[in-house]
């Protein structure tokens, strides 16, 4: 894998693991920005997949904070960061992050990944 | 051609509603009646019985479903005029969807052809998934029981089994679960298993601590014991090289089991209120909120569910129930509305709905006013009202009776300590029954003497257990969220207020139990058809003594006729319903059954008829 791709993935892993300040304020792990509403079929399918596979880590609650569940981004506004590419997000969802996030390469079909990405773009 | 014939022809053509869409949905001529009707055939041209056909109008919150008869024919009751999606569904086949306009008073015919598909594992209910897992070896048969007993109360098994991860990722998820439940709560305190204490009251002597630093209880000890086996098993059957499964869907419904109309109401995601009412006529939901001692009613805007997360498309699998905002309990009000949004709900014929798990709360239906009675520190789940007007509820140690005039309460303790009293129901003799989930017993409070006695259930004999499983059964035991292998699990229950029996769903063994209230003795245990993994749950009887029961892990509504001892398993049109409660409307003939879905954001009304092919 070329260096550029590796560094992108490492950066994205960091973003997914540690919430950016725009999403979660210091000392507060509950989302402060409401997720976007899906409008298209693809986005709606993606929202359905997000609600099925991602809430354990990517929907914050006070209890999760109190119980010191591993910190992660709630992915609201993820693609507003211009350094994050669709390919990198897709690859990360598939491969996961060792000891932090399971990889979905055996679970999600490519078309499902398309839907999930479409939703993440408006979340 | 005469002028009058021409007019008739034009009118006839106008009556044909053109439904278009999926190739499997075909257009044909109008049938000589009103309403939506048609036939469903297989790719071989033969009629298919027991196919679910559902219709939902654009922008509304109501889905109506019927099933085909032996001729493959279906017919809807009268539907509101509107622009509809109509789809046909059967496990193992594709799901053709038609779209078009239904006009009041006009006949609409829509035929479907279903084509078989190769991999339909995501269409399976949890019970079908477990049935389909490998079972050629004793190890495999044991692990199916482990998955059911250790995983199913927080996640429907289908939700887990649809996924595939390698061993490291299954372990990662299990490690997270040590800290938090699927719904975001701490796993070790959310369900109330006592710290460091076994069912029956003995202490665990090893001093083991849970993730919160408290003495480990039954949940934690069971989970820790089976954790390694579960990781290895899931990585084998649902891992990178998952074993090929021989999918075993249950047979489609036939005969009388197809003769129903199910109306599903999408529920708003709003949960800020104390209680909610659903108007069956309109589908509108009103939220009741207590503010400064006053009950405010706010009508919520109709919000159709995202169709891809509603359970309506079985190919999209089983939902994460914590995200879908369904209803756990329901109660039928004397105003004909369905109340939901709380646990431990029951209807009071005097015009009240009771609810709450830590206190008795009363909704006066006429005034739409909620009254909260003083908190009772020992409350648990089920509630019922006796003939004297006292409200009863199960408690941590037995049952509690409260005088609704004074708020004074009395507890009646079960002979067995720490037995996990769960649901409660009152028989025609005014005796108060409750289930003891952790010790496989039923208990009854004699209304005249106050004495509490117990009725034990027979031991569940299972092949394929290992000696260590027996040790776990004897030395760790069971509570409510998970259980040792061999536990029967009497959980929710219901007494026949005009009959002789009390019924309990056996959650871990897939059966229902019958207790005679005259002799206070167990008089039958009946295995539910295709029910080993179905987790029979709430039991209720109707005015004809028919026994109705929900099944949390199978998308069926069960009926048991105590005279013929025959079951009828009625299909529900959504996947992953996880229905855990019921309400019965005896004002209709035959009675109507209401089924809340915990696993999908809907409540279903189930009505019965005599011919699926006619309106």
Interface residues (C-beta under 8 A of the other chain):
Chain A: X38 X41 X44 X45 X47 X48 X51 X52 X53 X55 X56 X57 X59 X61 X63 X64 X67 X68 X69 X70 X96 X98 X99 X100 X101 X102 X103 X106 X107
Chain B: X159 X162 X163 X164 X165 X166 X168 X169 X170 X172 X173 X176 X179 X180 X182 X184 X185 X186 X211 X212 X239 X240 X242 X306 X307 X308 X309 X316 X317 X319 X320 X322 X323 X324
